[in-house]
């Protein structure tokens, strides 16, 4: 498989390579030079737990019901 650099030094990855690495639009890749070769690696993004919690959007369903005193005490046992 070969590809050609354009005027802006961009290269099109062959479909087989993209599928093998699981790449798609917006995927982040890393380049490493090794003795006259270039290694391309997919960057695995680690999920930030704080961002996950901050993006949580609860959707309430049903009606709010009053909580009994006994239910509140049960939580603290």
N, C-alpha and C positions, 0 to 999 in steps of 0.2 A: 504494500500500500504506500502510495506517495501522495504528497500534497504540495502546494506552492504558496509561498508567502506573498501577500499583496503589498501595496505601497505603504500601508500602515503597519507592516510586520505581523499581520494576522494570518492565521492558518486555519483551514477547515479540517476538523477531525473526521476521519471516516466513520460511517455509521456503526460498523462492527466494533470499533474501539469505544465509541460512546456507549453502546449497549453493554459491552463487557464490563465497563467501569460503572455503569449505572448513572451516566451523566445525562443531563437535560438542560434546558434553558435555565440560566441562573445558577447552575452548579459551580462550585468553587473548586479550582484545581491548583496544584502546586507544581512548580518546575524545579528540577535539580540538574545541574550540569555535572557530568561524570566522564572525564577523559575523552572528550570529543563527542559525547552522546548527551542527549537530554532525556530525563526521566519525567514522565507526567503522572501525577498522583491525584486522586480525588481527595478533597479535604472533607473529613467527617466532622460536621459541626456538632459540638456538644451543646445540649439544651441547657440554657440558663434557668435554674429553678425559680429565680426571682421573676424573670420575664414570664414564665409559665403561669405563676400565681397571679401576677398583675394582669395578664390577659384573660383570666377566668371571668366569665360573664354568666352568672347564674340566671336562669329563667324560671321564675316562680310559676308554679302551676297550682291551681286550686285556690281555696280560700285560707286565710290565716285563721288559726283556731287558738283560743286561749290555752295556755299551758297550766296544768294543775300543779299545785304546790308539791304533791307527792312525786310527780315526775321530776321536778327540779331537785328535790332531795335525793332521788335515786341516782342522779348524775354524780353527786358528790360523795357517794358511798364507795 
